[in-house]
Amino acid sequence: MNETVRRHATDPFFTTKDDGGGSGLGLSIVASFVHRASGDMSIYSEPGQGTTVRLRLPRVTAEGQHQPNSNEAVPHGAGQRILLVEDQVDLREPLAAILHQIGYTVEDVETGAEAIDLLEGGAAFDLVLSDIVMPGGISGVELVRALCTRFPDLPVILMTGHANISTEELRQLDVPVLQKPAPVSELAQAIADALGKEGDADAVSTS
């Protein structure tokens, strides 16, 4: 990368790929995750020479111990099962890691069709967290409509990194919509609110 590209590499929605080739959110999500874990991220790159990305994270005092940012109150889960639907692996993996960090059990798939197959196969989840724009013929909006018909008690939260999504269409769905990359506190609060609407019920079972 040249110096101009390197300086903007972690900016949300910044990408050097052709239209449709990338969302420009992968490095932004990673940088946000590292920062909120009180860590640091640096990028060294020279055209024709390659790129080195260094992540520095604080050491924990015990395996599995969570040390939240003392300046930010983040609601934590109690192991509830979340089905994460996201087609881009560079977004899906760090997002799954964040969900694990704030106390949830996560299973992830790439498409809406896979999500429906998993649910109809009898898998039980407390909440579905899905991207809106996805390949495979089923968008996040269409996934919500399908779930409302087949699994009406299953809460859904949608995410999008696209500004041209129809807000009127989303309003009609009556589900929370987060802009990517959402701050961890905002994501955690949206999940807690959605699960709270369902009371203390067990995971939705489709068997």
N, C-alpha and C positions, 0 to 999 in steps of 0.2 A: 504494500500500500504506500502511496505517497503521503506526505505529511498532512495534507488537507483531508484526505480520506481517513487517515489514522485518528485525527482529532475528533472526527464525527462518528467513528465506528460504533460507539455505544449509544448514539442518539436514537430515541424511538423513531421507527419508520425510515431511518436512513439506510439506503441500500444502493449498491452499484450494479445490481443485477437488472436485467430487462424486466419490463412489466410482466407481472405474474410469476417471476422467478424467485421472489423472496419478499417477505413482509418487512424486513428491516427491524425485527423485534428480538431476534435470538440473542445477540450480544447485549442488548438493552435489558432483557430479562435477567441474564446472568449477572450483569453489573449491578442491577437492583438487588438481587438476592445476596450477592457478596457484601454490598454496602450495608444492607439491613442486618447482616450477621456480624457487623462491626469489623468487616474485613477490607481488603484493598485489592484493586485490579489494575494492572498496567499492561500496555501493548507496545511492543517494539517491532517495527517493520521497515523494511527497505525494499523498493521495487527490484525484482529479480533475485532477491536474497532470501525471502521468506518472512514469516511472522512468528513472534513468540508472545504468548499471552501468559502472564503470571498472576496467579490468584494467591493471596495471603489471607488466611482465616485464623481467628483466635483459637488457641488450644482450650479444650474443655477439661474440667477437673475430673470427670468420670465418664465412662462410656455411656452414650445415650442421654447425657444430661443436657437439658435445654437451657440456654442462657439468653432470654429475650432482651431486646433493646430496652433499657430502663426508661427511655424517654417516650416509649410508645406502648400503649396498652393494646395487646392483640388477643382477641378471644381464642381459646384453644378448644379443640375437640376432645372427645373421649373414645377415640377409635372407631367412630362411625365410618361406614364404607361409602366412598365417593367413586363414581364412574367418571373418569376424565376422558373427554372426546376431543382430540386435537390431532390434526394430520401432520403437523410439522414437528419432527423429532427434536429439533433444537429448541422448541418451545415446550414440548410435552415433558421432556425429562426434567428440566429445572422446575417446572410448575409442579410436577409430581413430587419432587424433593421438598418444595415449599409446603405442600399439603401434608406430607409426612411430618415435617418439622413442627407444624402447628397442631398435630395430634390426630390426624385422620389416616385411615387405611385406604389406599388408592389402587384401583385397577384402571389401566388406560388402554384405549383403542384409537385407531386412526380415523375411522369413518362413522357416520351415523348408522349405516347399515350394520356394521359390526356391533354397535351399541344395542340396536334393536334385537339382533340375533342373540346376544349375550343375555339380555333381559328375558326374552321369550324362552331361552333355554333353561330358565329357572334361577339365574343368579339374583342375589338380593343386595340392594343398595339403599342407602339413606338419601342420596342426592346425586344428580347428574350435573356435571360442569362441562359445558360444551362450547367449542368455537362455533361461529356462525357460518363463515365461508369455508366450505370443505369440499373435496372431490368425492366422487362415488355416487353422485345423483341425489344425495340427501343432505341438505343444508341443516344448520342448527335450527333454523326456523321450522323447517319441515320435520325435524326430529321432535321439537316441542309439540307440534300438532299431533304427531303419532303417539307420543307418550301421554298426552292429555286424553286421548281416546282409549289407549290400552292400559295405561297405568296412571290413572288420574290422581292418585295419592302420592306420587313420587315427585318431590321438588326438583326444579331445574333452574340453573343459572346459566346465562349465555355470556360469551365473551367475544369481542370483536376488535380488530385493529384497523378496520376500514371505516372511513368517515361517510361513505355514500350508502350506508345501510338505511333502508326506509324506516324512519322513526315511527311513522304511523302504524306500519305493519308490526313493529315490536311492541307498541303500546297495546295493540289488540291482543297480543299473546299474554299480557299480564304476568311477565316473569322478569326478574332482575337482569339487567344488562350491564356488564363491566367493560370499560375500555382497556385494551391491552397496551402496555403492561400495567396492570393494576397494582397499586401499592399493597404490600402484604396485609397491612391493617385493614384496608378496604375489602380485600378478598376474604379475609377471615371474618369480618363483620357480616358481609353478605351471606356467607355460609351459615354462620350462627343464626342470623335472622331467618333464613329459609328453613333451617332445621327446627327452629323454635316454633314456627307456625304449625309444625307437625306434632308438637307436644313431646311427650317422652315415649312415643311409640317405637317399637323395634324396627329394624330395617325392613323396607318394603320387599316382600317376597312375591315372586311371580310364579312360584311353583303351584 
